[in-house]
Amino acid sequence: MRRVRYEEMTAEQAQTALRERPLAYVPIGSLEFHGCHLPLGLDTIHAYRFCLAAAERTAGVVLPPTFWGTKGHETYEGSVLLAEEAITSLVRSILERLGSLGYRLVVVCTGHYPEVQGALLERVAQHYMVTPDAARVLVLDPFTCQTGEPAIDHGGRVETSLMLHLRPDLVDMARLGTHPDPFRGVLPTCVEGSEAEGAERFQRAVEVFVARVEEEMAQAM
């Protein structure tokens, strides 16, 4: 299996990967309430596993996941969501550093709230790319990279299915039957989630995602 996790590489291995293909993935999610049956880090877990699956196909490196996200279910228990300014500064710094190291394409993948966090990351990318010698930045998410897919399915059938596929050990479907308010803050379709649907959706999205990355990589070089 190809080694792509940046945090597990030696400096020499990272340099070798950079010379082979100057491509870096930056998975960004959130710590957010996702109902009584799903983990707070769902968005980040999804984005990270998505980037790892893509990098197995494209080469490049995957940076450690960023659990800090912005806006969403911030009034719900367990959510730790930051101001947009904090995320802007963090992502801008990451892009600047990766560009200075020689990466030519940086794929920023958000697992959280594409219509809001994705839009913010796109603005950060556009502002960064006007600088001299900036890397090319592609902002994508596992949902809207596919035509016709919902931009958001908060804790519903889709996200529940994805977690049943990616981290079934973190899903407690039984809690939906015992919690006094099981559908608070999530879609009631969550009871329809299945590992099989999660696997199919995940693989289909990766195929589309990889095709987009390869197109952008050709232009970046």
C-alpha positions as CSV (number, residue, x, y, z in Angstrom):
1,M,0.0,0.0,0.0
2,R,1.3,3.5,-0.9
3,R,2.4,5.6,2.0
4,V,0.5,8.9,1.8
5,R,-0.1,10.1,5.4
6,Y,2.2,13.0,5.7
7,E,2.5,12.7,9.5
8,E,3.8,9.2,9.2
9,M,6.6,10.0,6.7
10,T,10.1,10.9,7.4
11,A,11.4,14.1,5.9
12,E,13.2,12.1,3.3
13,Q,10.1,10.2,2.4
14,A,8.1,13.4,2.1
15,Q,10.7,14.9,-0.2
16,T,10.6,11.8,-2.4
17,A,6.8,12.0,-2.6
18,L,7.0,15.7,-3.5
19,R,9.5,15.0,-6.3
20,E,7.4,12.2,-7.6
21,R,4.2,14.3,-7.7
22,P,3.8,17.7,-6.1
23,L,0.2,17.1,-5.0
24,A,-1.1,17.6,-1.4
25,Y,-4.5,16.9,0.1
26,V,-5.8,19.0,3.0
27,P,-8.8,17.4,4.7
28,I,-10.9,19.8,6.7
29,G,-14.0,19.0,8.8
30,S,-15.5,20.1,12.1
31,L,-16.4,19.1,15.6
32,E,-20.1,19.2,15.4
33,F,-23.3,17.6,16.8
34,H,-24.5,14.9,14.5
35,G,-27.3,13.4,16.5
36,C,-27.3,10.9,19.3
37,H,-26.0,8.1,17.1
38,L,-23.0,9.6,15.3
39,P,-19.6,11.0,16.4
40,L,-18.8,14.7,16.7
41,G,-15.9,14.3,14.3
42,L,-17.9,12.8,11.5
43,D,-17.2,15.5,9.0
44,T,-13.4,15.3,9.5
45,I,-13.3,11.5,9.6
46,H,-15.2,11.5,6.3
47,A,-12.9,14.1,4.6
48,Y,-9.7,12.4,5.8
49,R,-10.7,8.9,4.7
50,F,-11.9,10.4,1.4
51,C,-8.5,12.1,0.8
52,L,-6.6,8.9,1.7
53,A,-8.7,6.9,-0.8
54,A,-8.1,9.5,-3.5
55,A,-4.3,9.6,-2.8
56,E,-4.1,5.9,-3.2
57,R,-5.1,6.5,-6.8
58,T,-3.3,9.7,-7.6
59,A,-0.2,9.6,-5.4
60,G,0.7,12.8,-3.5
61,V,0.5,13.3,0.3
62,V,-2.4,13.7,2.7
63,L,-1.9,16.2,5.5
64,P,-3.3,15.4,9.0
65,P,-7.0,16.2,9.2
66,T,-8.1,19.6,10.6
67,F,-11.0,19.2,13.0
68,W,-11.6,22.9,13.3
69,G,-14.6,24.1,11.3
70,T,-16.9,27.0,11.1
71,K,-20.7,27.6,11.3
72,G,-23.3,24.9,11.5
73,H,-25.0,23.4,14.6
74,E,-23.0,25.6,16.9
75,T,-25.8,25.9,19.4
76,Y,-26.0,22.1,19.9
77,E,-24.2,20.2,22.6
78,G,-20.7,19.1,21.8
79,S,-20.2,21.4,18.9
80,V,-16.9,23.4,18.8
81,L,-17.1,25.6,15.8
82,L,-14.8,28.6,15.3
83,A,-15.2,32.0,13.7
84,E,-14.6,32.2,10.0
85,E,-11.6,34.5,10.6
86,A,-9.8,31.7,12.5
87,I,-10.4,29.2,9.7
88,T,-9.4,31.7,7.1
89,S,-6.1,32.4,8.8
90,L,-5.3,28.7,9.4
91,V,-6.1,27.6,5.8
92,R,-4.2,30.5,4.3
93,S,-1.1,29.7,6.3
94,I,-1.3,26.0,5.3
95,L,-1.6,27.0,1.6
96,E,1.3,29.4,1.8
97,R,3.5,26.8,3.5
98,L,2.7,24.1,1.0
99,G,3.3,26.4,-1.9
100,S,6.7,27.4,-0.5
101,L,7.6,23.8,-0.2
102,G,7.0,23.3,-3.9
103,Y,3.6,21.6,-4.1
104,R,1.9,22.6,-7.4
105,L,-1.7,21.4,-6.6
106,V,-3.3,21.6,-3.2
107,V,-6.7,19.9,-2.9
108,V,-8.7,21.2,0.0
109,C,-11.5,18.8,0.9
110,T,-14.2,19.9,3.3
111,G,-16.4,17.3,4.9
112,H,-18.4,20.0,6.6
113,Y,-21.3,22.1,5.3
114,P,-20.1,22.6,1.7
115,E,-22.5,25.5,1.1
116,V,-20.9,27.5,3.9
117,Q,-17.5,26.1,4.8
118,G,-16.8,25.1,1.2
119,A,-17.6,28.6,0.0
120,L,-15.3,30.1,2.6
121,L,-12.5,27.8,1.6
122,E,-13.0,28.8,-2.0
123,R,-12.7,32.5,-1.1
124,V,-9.5,31.8,0.8
125,A,-8.1,29.8,-2.2
126,Q,-8.9,32.5,-4.7
127,H,-7.2,35.2,-2.5
128,Y,-4.2,33.0,-2.1
129,M,-3.8,32.1,-5.7
130,V,-3.1,35.7,-6.8
131,T,0.3,35.7,-5.0
132,P,3.4,35.0,-7.1
133,D,4.4,31.4,-7.4
134,A,1.2,30.2,-5.6
135,A,0.2,26.6,-5.9
136,R,-3.0,25.8,-7.7
137,V,-5.8,25.1,-5.2
138,L,-8.8,22.9,-5.8
139,V,-11.6,23.1,-3.3
140,L,-13.9,20.1,-3.3
141,D,-16.2,18.0,-1.1
142,P,-17.4,14.5,-1.2
143,F,-21.0,15.5,-1.9
144,T,-21.2,18.3,-4.5
145,C,-18.4,16.9,-6.6
146,Q,-21.1,14.6,-7.9
147,T,-23.9,16.1,-10.0
148,G,-27.2,15.6,-8.4
149,E,-26.0,14.8,-4.9
150,P,-27.4,16.8,-1.9
151,A,-25.0,19.4,-0.6
152,I,-25.9,18.5,2.9
153,D,-27.5,15.5,4.7
154,H,-26.9,16.3,8.3
155,G,-26.9,13.1,10.3
156,G,-29.4,11.6,7.9
157,R,-29.4,8.5,5.7
158,V,-26.3,9.5,3.7
159,E,-24.0,10.5,6.5
160,T,-25.2,7.6,8.7
161,S,-24.5,5.2,5.8
162,L,-21.0,6.7,5.3
163,M,-20.1,6.2,8.9
164,L,-21.5,2.7,8.9
165,H,-19.0,2.0,6.1
166,L,-16.0,4.1,7.3
167,R,-16.2,3.7,11.1
168,P,-19.0,1.4,12.2
169,D,-17.4,1.3,15.7
170,L,-18.4,4.9,16.2
171,V,-22.1,4.5,15.2
172,D,-24.8,3.6,17.7
173,M,-28.0,2.9,15.8
174,A,-29.6,1.4,18.9
175,R,-29.5,4.9,20.5
176,L,-32.1,6.0,17.9
177,G,-34.6,3.7,19.5
178,T,-33.9,4.7,23.2
179,H,-33.1,8.4,23.0
180,P,-36.1,10.6,24.1
181,D,-35.6,12.9,21.1
182,P,-33.6,10.8,18.5
183,F,-34.1,13.1,15.5
184,R,-33.2,16.4,17.1
185,G,-30.9,18.3,14.8
186,V,-30.7,15.4,12.2
187,L,-32.8,14.0,9.4
188,P,-35.1,11.2,10.4
189,T,-33.9,9.3,7.3
190,C,-30.9,8.3,9.5
191,V,-32.8,5.1,10.4
192,E,-32.5,4.0,6.8
193,G,-28.7,4.1,6.8
194,S,-26.7,1.0,5.7
195,E,-23.1,0.0,5.3
196,A,-23.8,-1.1,1.7
197,E,-25.1,2.3,0.7
198,G,-22.2,4.0,2.4
199,A,-19.7,1.9,0.6
200,E,-21.4,2.5,-2.8
201,R,-21.6,6.2,-2.3
202,F,-18.1,6.6,-1.0
203,Q,-16.5,4.7,-3.9
204,R,-18.6,6.5,-6.5
205,A,-17.7,9.9,-5.1
206,V,-14.0,8.9,-5.0
207,E,-14.1,8.1,-8.7
208,V,-15.5,11.5,-9.6
209,F,-13.1,13.2,-7.2
210,V,-10.0,11.5,-8.6
211,A,-11.0,12.5,-12.1
212,R,-11.3,16.2,-11.1
213,V,-7.9,16.0,-9.3
214,E,-6.2,14.6,-12.4
215,E,-7.7,17.3,-14.6
216,E,-6.4,20.0,-12.3
217,M,-3.0,18.3,-11.9
218,A,-2.5,18.4,-15.6
219,Q,-3.1,22.2,-15.6
220,A,-1.0,22.8,-12.5
221,M,2.0,21.2,-14.2
